[in-house]
Amino acid sequence: MDRQQENAQKIAEFLESKGFKVRYPGLKSHPQYEVFFFFFFFFFFFFFFFFLVLYLFISSFKNYLFSFITHKQVDQVLFCPSKLVQQ
């Protein structure tokens, strides 16, 4: 996907340098370039910090969150879930 965006940017810049009218949001000559730039970086940083906080939350509480599961129970779930059924 990154390669595709790089290629589109290069093609748009090339065509614009040859005198064609190009409407591509990645070009500074686009009327809404500032809007595109703002939303692109806003959503990038939003998702980056969201997943960073999620990772830190899980890593700091993983002992507490998973303390009720023993290794034997994990093995039963992975290899033979029918053993977990109460008889």
C-alpha positions, 0 to 999 in steps of 0.5 A: 500500500505504501508503494502504491501511494508513493507511485501515485504521488510521483505520477501526480508530481510528474504530470503537474510539472508537465503542465497538466491540471492534477487534482491529488490531495497529496499535492500542495497545489490541491485546494484542500491540501491542508484539510487532507494533511490535518486529517491524515496526521490526526488519525495516524497519531490517534490510532498510534496512541490508542494502540500504545495505551492499549498495549501498555494497559494489557502489559501492566495488568496481564498478571492480574487479568490472566491470574485466574487461568492456570497453565493446566486450564490453558492446555485443556482449552488448546488441546482438548476443550471437551474436558472442560465440560462439567460432568 
